[in-house]
């Protein structure tokens, strides 16, 4: 069983970007101290929901600040960057960290970054498979040339080349992406918005439960479930609501609004939110119902530096050892 943390690096009310970033790094270091196995970093552009525009860049900083934990991207968005550039970064991080870097990739959404970075809607709508194939080919080759719909170039050497390619995981939110990951023998990263039964169904559609699929959860520990739920219902909508407003489509397509209070209530019902025993039961149940042996926990939902660090420490002391013992 692997247990990690997931960091959005959201800008909480009253904070600036420097504070959000320093809190994120401090949380990653605290996670290593608390006994977590890995740290996963979100990537966003032009929004307070997450102030990290390059998860790979922040991963490099955290890898240099830690000695044991693995650090992954959850996820690096392939639709708005060149897959060769990302593969080069991943190889370099793997070499510099003695293999502690993990690369999570995703298609992303139809957001404004497609316009800003010039990749456009066609790459988002039709180019994810080719982008992924080019990235995987680069990570496993000495020289690469390419002739595709979205990328064309003559043969060039792969420099730097990792001694072993970093593990690659694909964020999956649809059966089509699940099938794409399965065809390439890649594990899935499954999000917080689906429950254990839906994750088990995704793994069944994928067809290979032996791969190290990753399950994402909100986690908040307190003396009682009532206290933990009250904390999240009070604090999470304060930063979640303004952050969600940052999702603006590049073509102005309408996006159904999400109620941050209703979403927080759903997260409290789905995930390890409560006493240590409540959290243990939730995580063990997910592992048993899905067969997944890698769970990562969003630990920042209470919306402050102090609450985040306290949550990490208490999860490490009161929850992780018993989850590992039970699974």
Secondary structure, 3 states (H helix, E strand, C coil): CEEEEEECCCCCCCCCHHHHHHHHHHHHHHHHHHCCCEEEECCCCCCCCCCCCCHHHHHHHHHHHCCCCEEEECCEEHHHCCHHHHHHHHHHHHHHCCCCEEEEEECCCCECHHHHCCCHHHHHHHCHHHHHHHHHHHHCCCEEEEECCCCEEEEEECCCCCCCCCCEEEECCCHHHHHHHHHCCCEEEECCCCCHHHHHHHHHHHCCCCCCCEEEEECEECCCHHHHHHHHHHHHHHHHHHHHCCCCECCCCCCCCCCHHHHHHHHHHHCCEECHHHHHHHHHHHHHHHCCCEEEEECCCCCCHHHHHHHHHHHHHHHHHHHHHHC
